[in-house]
Amino acid sequence: MSRYSAARGIIGGIFAGLLVVWTGLSLYFKTSGILTWGEWGMYYTLGLAVIFLLQGIAWLFIPGMRKDFIGMLIPAMFLAVTGLIPLVGGGWYAWESWWPFMIVAVGLVIIVSTVWGIASRHKKKKVEE
């Protein structure tokens, strides 16, 4: 087993554990009356976005896995926008006017991943010279 696959297994296990912990905590907040179902959906998706982003950041610290950061940034941004629009716009009905921002978010991810890829290839080429 390579050290990258070992690191991937550790990060993956922590990620899976965080998903289960967040699901349990958020459902506790709902059943205890701290959140309504509408609020639960917003905060749950935002929590998922943070977990995906944390996994991507963890991968940045492992040289062989840095390229996988974008793979975690895409669902993180999607979930963040999904949770923020109802939070900022006044509930889930805000999607009636805010849904085009999902398209904007996808476009931003494409731009970031393209720039990230070009910068990574340029840096790699510079090191090889």
N, C-alpha and C positions, 0 to 999 in steps of 0.2 A: 504494500500500500504506500503510495507516494505521500509526501507531506501535504500536498495540495488536496488530495482526496480526504486525508484525515481532517484537515482544517475545514473542508467543505462539509464533512459529516458533523463536526462539532457545531459549526455555525447553523447548519440545517436543523440539528436537534434543538438548539437554543431557539431558533425561529419557530419551530413547531410548538415548543413549550410556551413561548410568548403568545402565540395564537390561541392556545387553549386557555391560558391564564386570562387573557384579555376578554375572551368570550365569556368565561365564568364571571369575571368581575363586572363586565357590562350588564350581564343578565341579572346579577345581584342588585346593581343600581336600579334596574327596571323593577324587579320584584319588590324591592324595599320602598319604592315610591319616590326615589330620588330623581328618576327620569320617567318621562312618558314614552310610549312606543315610538312616537315621532322623533323625540329627542334621542332615544336610544339608537335609532338608525343613523342619525347624523354623527353622533359621537363614536359609534361602533366603526363606521367607515373611516373616520379620522384616525382612530386608534390603529386600524389595520394599515393605513397609509404610513403612520409612524413606524410600525413594525417592519414593513417592507423597506422603508428608508434606512432603518437601523441595520438591517441585514446587508443592504447595499454598501453602507458605510463600513461595516465590518469587512466586507470583501475588498475594499480599497486598501486595507492594511496587509493584504496577502498578495505579493507581487504577481503570482500566476493567475490570480482571479480578478484583477482590477477591471478587466474588460467586461465582467459580468455585472458591474455596477449599473449600467444602463438597463440591464434586464430587470433589476429591482426598482429602478427609477420610474419605469413605465407604469407598473401597477400602483406604485406609490402616488404618482401624480394623478392617475385616474381616480383612485379612491379619495385623495385629498379634495379634488374638485367635486366629486360626488357628495362628500360630506360638507364641504364649505358652502356650496350654493344654497342648500336649504337653511343653513345656519345664518348666513349673511342676508339671504333674500327673504326670510320670513316663513320658513316651513317648506314642506315637500312640494307645495303648489308652486313654489318659485321656479320649478323646472319648466313650467309653461313658457316662461320668458328667458330663462338662463341656459337652456339646453345647448345652444350653439357654443357655449364656452367649453363643452367637451371636445368639440372639433378643434377649437383653439388649443386646448391642452394637448391633443394628439399632435398637432402641428408643431408646438413647442418641443415636445419630446423628440420628434423627428429632427428638428434643427439641432437640439442639444446633442443627440446621439451622433449626428453627422459631424459636428464640430469636434466632439470628443474622439471619434474615430480618426479623423484627419490629424488631430493633435497627437494622438497615440502613435500613429504610423510615422509621423514626422519625427517624433522624439526617438522612436525605435531606429529609424533610418540614421539619425544623427549619431546615436550611440554606436552603430555598426561601423561608421566611417572612421 
